[in-house]
């Protein structure tokens, strides 16, 4: 069953371009996740009504794929997360969902 992890972000207008580069389908996060053969891709969506509001959707083969990745790449994940903190004013994990 496909597993999707959703995050919501708020980004200051002056950081939107860099945020989109880091969090987009070819960005630094997607490149890190792609180190797992079980990663299926990242989708970045922007709210046209609210400047700087974004949601990411990271897609994995299943929940176990995601959990194995987070265990195996915990240090790299944390380092990238720290590097990207300056671009986000707000970050919240919406949740993890199974595709039906």
N, C-alpha and C positions, 0 to 999 in steps of 0.2 A: 504494500500500500504506500502511495506517495506521501511524503512527510513535508510539510511546509512550515517554516518558522517566519513569523511576521514581527517587524519592529516598526515603531513610529518614531520619527525624529522631527525636531524643530531646529531650524538653521537660520542664523542671521543672514540677511540679504547679501552681505559682502562675502559670505562663505559658500553661497549656493553652488557656484561653479566648481570649486574644489571638492565640495561634498559630493556632487554628482559624479565627478571623476573617480573619487574613492569608492563610492557605494554602487556605481552602475554595473551593468552586466559584464563589463571588461575591467572593472576597477580592482583596486588592491584587495578588497574583501573577496571578490569572486575568484581572484587569482589564488588567494590563500585556500579557499574552500576547494578549488579545483585540484588541490594536491590529493584529494580523495577521489577515487574513481567512481564513488557512489553519489557524488554531488551532481545535480542536474542543471543548476543554473540559478542566477539571481535576477529578479525583476525589481526595478526601482520605479516607483510611481510618485508623481507630484500632484498635490492638491492645487488646482488652478484658482481656487477661491481664497486660499490662504498662502501668502508668500512664505516660503521656507518650510512648509509642512510636507513631509515625505513619508512613504512607507516602503520598506524593503520586504521582498518575499524570497526567501532562500529555499530551494527545492532539493530534497534528498530522496534517495530510493525508499527509505523507511526510517523509522525512529532510531533503530540501532545504528544505521549508517551515520546519522548525525552525532549520536553519543560516542561512537568510536572515534570520530573525527575530533570532537571536543576534548577527549582524553589524550589522544595522540599528539595534538597540536596545541595544547593548552598554553604553552609559553609563547608561541607565535601569535596566537589569538589575543592574549593579554597585551603583548607588545603593540600590536596593530591597534587595538582598542584604545590604549593610552595615547598613541600617536594621533588618533582621530578625534579625541575628546575636545580639542580646541575648536573644532568645526561645528559642534552641536551644542545648542542651548538646553535641549531636552531630549531624552532618549527613554523609550519604554518598550519592553517586550510585550507585544499584544498577546502572543501565545504561539503554540505549536498545534498544527491541525493536520488531520488525515484527509486525503482526497477520497471522496466517495465514488 
